[in-house]
Amino acid sequence: MDDGCSKSMTGGGGGAVKKPFQFARSLTYHHNQGHRLMAPPSSASSPAAAARWRRHQQQPKAVVLYTTSLRGVRRTFADCSSVRAILRGFRVAVDERDVSMDAAFRRELQQLLAARGRGFSLPQLLVGGRLVGGADEVRQLHEGGQLRRLLDGAAGQDPAYVCDGCGGVRFVPCAGCGGGRKVFVEEEDRVQRCGDCNENGLSVVDDSTIENNVFWK
């Protein structure tokens, strides 16, 4: 079955051979904040179980991490990897947005930081809509034990999970244009810019393919 990350190429014998696109492996491990249903506690349940069930009925906190997969600036890449590893240790579902893969993510972060009077820098972590900050702030909160409390209420994610559709990269070549960013419109007999992908000819993987891999902490 085609998982969206491979395409057919015709070999010398005329047979179709699936060859995967070669993207650098990302440590992105989740980008969906859904959660499974939990049965209500019985009358004999502990107060902690009852509190956990009440918390589960609320919309889980969104954990958003803006990063880059480019290694042009070693310190920035190392900071992104460090924050990613810290979050993975808490087994939380993270919506990781790689600004080097999609300019829309970069513009989104620029606007967010500008509205708060901050300059552009990576990584940046948001929890429940609150801007936590960059690598230094995250490390400080982690070392002081405050990050765990801040992440309470976020959906959980098995850190070993890897999306079958994109291999953890989050993006796949556009199905409409094959990554070429242009499509031919027969009715108008002309070529136009594909509207289904970003500036790199990539499309975001549908989050619905991984919903069943999310659990409630």
C-alpha positions in Angstrom: 0.0 0.0 0.0 1.3 3.5 -0.9 2.0 5.4 2.3 2.3 8.8 0.6 6.1 8.9 0.9 7.0 6.9 -2.1 6.5 7.2 -5.9 6.6 4.7 -8.7 9.5 4.7 -11.1 9.8 2.6 -14.2 12.9 0.4 -14.4 14.6 -0.9 -17.4 12.3 -3.9 -17.6 9.2 -1.8 -17.6 8.1 -2.7 -14.1 7.1 -0.1 -11.6 9.5 0.1 -8.6 8.6 2.2 -5.6 11.5 4.4 -4.5 11.2 6.5 -1.3 11.9 10.2 -1.5 15.1 10.9 0.4 14.4 13.4 3.1 16.6 14.0 6.1 15.1 12.2 9.1 13.6 14.6 11.5 13.0 14.0 15.2 9.5 15.4 14.9 7.4 12.8 16.7 3.9 14.3 16.8 1.7 17.0 15.5 -1.8 16.4 16.7 -3.3 17.1 20.1 -6.3 14.7 20.0 -6.9 12.2 22.9 -8.7 9.0 23.5 -11.9 8.8 25.5 -11.7 7.7 29.1 -14.4 5.9 31.0 -15.8 7.9 34.0 -14.5 6.7 37.4 -16.7 4.5 39.6 -17.8 5.5 43.1 -15.0 3.4 44.5 -12.3 5.2 42.5 -9.7 7.3 44.3 -9.9 11.1 44.3 -6.8 11.2 42.1 -8.6 9.1 39.5 -11.6 11.3 39.6 -9.5 14.4 39.2 -7.7 12.8 36.2 -11.0 12.0 34.6 -12.3 15.6 35.0 -9.1 16.9 33.5 -9.5 14.5 30.6 -12.9 16.0 29.7 -11.3 19.3 29.0 -9.5 20.1 25.7 -5.9 19.1 26.2 -3.2 21.8 26.2 -1.6 22.3 22.8 2.2 22.0 22.9 3.7 23.8 19.9 7.5 23.9 19.2 9.0 26.0 16.5 12.3 24.6 15.3 14.6 24.3 12.3 16.1 21.2 10.8 18.9 23.2 9.1 22.3 22.9 10.6 23.6 26.3 9.2 23.9 27.7 12.7 25.2 25.0 15.0 24.0 26.6 18.3 20.5 27.0 17.0 20.3 23.4 15.7 21.7 22.1 19.0 19.2 24.2 21.0 16.3 22.8 18.9 17.5 19.3 19.5 17.9 19.9 23.2 14.4 21.3 23.7 12.9 18.5 21.6 14.7 15.9 23.8 13.4 17.5 27.0 9.8 17.4 25.7 10.2 13.8 24.5 11.2 12.8 28.0 7.8 14.0 29.3 6.0 11.9 26.6 3.8 14.7 25.5 2.3 15.2 22.0 4.1 18.0 20.3 3.0 20.0 17.3 6.5 20.7 15.9 6.7 23.4 13.2 9.9 23.4 11.2 10.3 26.9 9.8 12.9 25.7 7.3 10.4 23.4 5.6 7.5 25.9 5.3 7.7 29.7 5.1 4.2 29.9 6.6 5.5 28.6 9.9 8.3 31.3 9.9 5.8 34.1 9.2 3.5 32.7 11.9 6.3 32.8 14.5 7.6 36.2 13.4 4.1 37.7 14.0 3.8 35.9 17.3 7.1 37.2 18.6 6.7 40.7 17.1 3.3 41.0 19.0 5.2 40.4 22.2 8.1 42.7 21.4 10.6 39.9 20.9 13.1 39.3 18.2 13.1 36.2 16.0 15.0 33.2 17.5 14.7 29.5 17.6 13.5 27.3 19.2 10.3 28.7 20.6 7.9 26.7 22.8 4.2 27.5 23.4 2.1 25.5 25.9 -1.7 26.1 26.0 -1.3 29.3 23.9 1.3 30.7 26.3 4.7 31.6 25.0 7.2 29.8 27.3 10.3 31.0 25.4 13.5 29.6 23.9 16.0 27.0 24.9 17.4 28.8 28.0 13.9 29.4 29.4 12.9 25.7 28.8 16.1 24.4 30.4 15.6 26.7 33.4 12.0 25.5 33.9 13.0 21.9 33.5 15.8 22.1 36.0 13.6 23.8 38.5 10.8 21.2 38.1 8.3 23.8 36.8 8.1 22.5 33.3 6.4 19.3 34.4 3.6 21.3 36.0 3.3 23.5 33.0 2.8 20.5 30.7 0.2 19.0 33.0 -3.0 18.6 30.9 -1.2 18.1 27.6 -2.0 15.0 25.5 0.5 12.2 25.7 2.5 10.5 22.9 4.7 7.4 22.8 8.1 8.9 22.0 8.9 5.8 19.9 6.0 6.5 17.5 6.9 7.4 13.9 4.3 8.4 11.4 4.0 5.8 8.6 3.0 8.5 6.1 6.0 10.8 6.4 8.6 9.0 8.5 8.5 11.7 11.1 9.3 14.5 8.7 5.7 15.8 8.7 5.9 16.7 5.0 5.5 14.7 1.8 5.9 15.7 -1.9 2.7 17.2 -3.2 0.4 14.6 -4.8 -1.0 17.2 -7.2 2.2 18.4 -8.8 4.7 15.8 -7.6 6.8 18.5 -5.9 7.3 20.5 -9.1 5.0 23.3 -7.8 3.3 23.7 -11.2 0.2 22.0 -12.7 -1.2 22.1 -16.2 -4.8 23.4 -16.6 -6.2 21.7 -19.7 -9.3 24.0 -19.8 -7.1 27.1 -20.1 -4.2 25.4 -21.9 -1.6 26.8 -19.5 0.6 26.0 -16.6 -0.1 27.6 -13.2 1.3 27.5 -9.6 0.0 24.5 -7.7 -2.2 25.6 -4.8 -1.9 22.4 -2.8 1.7 22.7 -1.6 4.1 25.2 -0.1 7.1 26.9 -1.7 9.1 23.7 -1.5 6.5 21.6 -3.3 5.6 19.8 0.0 2.3 19.1 1.7 1.6 18.6 5.4 0.7 15.1 6.3 -2.9 14.7 7.4 -3.1 14.5 11.2 -6.0 12.1 11.1 -3.5 9.3 10.2 -1.9 9.3 13.7 -4.8 10.2 16.0 -5.0 6.6 17.3 -1.4 6.9 18.6 -2.2 9.6 21.1 -3.0 8.7 24.7 -4.0 10.8 27.8 -1.3 11.4 30.4 
